[in-house]
Amino acid sequence: MERIKKGKYGHFKGKEYRVIGVARHSETLKELVIYQALYDSKEFGPDAIWARPREMFLGTVDVAGEEKPRFEYLEE
């Protein structure tokens, strides 16, 4: 299983996030990646914290016919 490093990641839409860690859902035990926005959102405020299923975080998306990673590791 691929290890998710803590650090800064770029999202395919251009925003940056910092992965805080990986948690487990208390009922299903599925792994969730916990990450924080590195920008101020009008809708969610500064430094909003998000959770996404591990497989979705590591998944790919189709961008103009090209498969790209949803998140790409940038630096620690």
N, C-alpha and C positions, 0 to 999 in steps of 0.2 A: 504494500500500500504506500502510495506516494506521501511523503512527509510534507506538511505545510509549514513553511518557515515563517516566523514572526518577522515583520518588517513592512516596508512600503511596497504597494502593488499599484499597477495602472489598470484601470478598467477599460474595456474596449471602446467605450464612449468618450474616453479622455480624462475622466476625473481620477484623483488619486486617493488611496485608502491605506490605513495601517492595520495589518492583521494583529490582533491582540492575543489570540489563541484559538484553540479548538475545544468546544464544550460538547457534552452529551445531553440529549433530550432526556428528561427525567422519566418519561413514560416509555418511549420507543428505543432509547439508548442510541439513536442515530447521531452521528457526529455533525455538529454545526460549527461553521467557521464564524468567529466573532471578529468584526472589523469596524474601524472608525473612519468616518469621512474626514479628509484633510482639507475641507473647504467649508464655507458657510452656505447653508441652504436656506432660502427664504421660507420654504415649507417646513423643514425639520430643525432649523437652527444650526449653530456652529458645532462641529465635531460630533454629528449624529452617530450613534452606534447601531450596527446592523448585525443580523445573523442570517446565514444562508447554508443550506445543506451542503456538506462537503463535496458530494458528487456534482452539484450544480456549480459550486465555486471553481472546481477544477475542470469544468466542462468547456466546450467550445461553442461559438456562435457563428452564424453565417453572416458575413459582412460583404455585400456586393458579390456574392457567389464564391467567396473565399472563407474557409474555416479558420477562425482565429480563437485563441484562448480568451475566455471571458475575463480573467484576471491574469496579469503577467507580473512576476516578481521583479522589482526594480532594485531595491537595496535594503540593508538592515535598518 
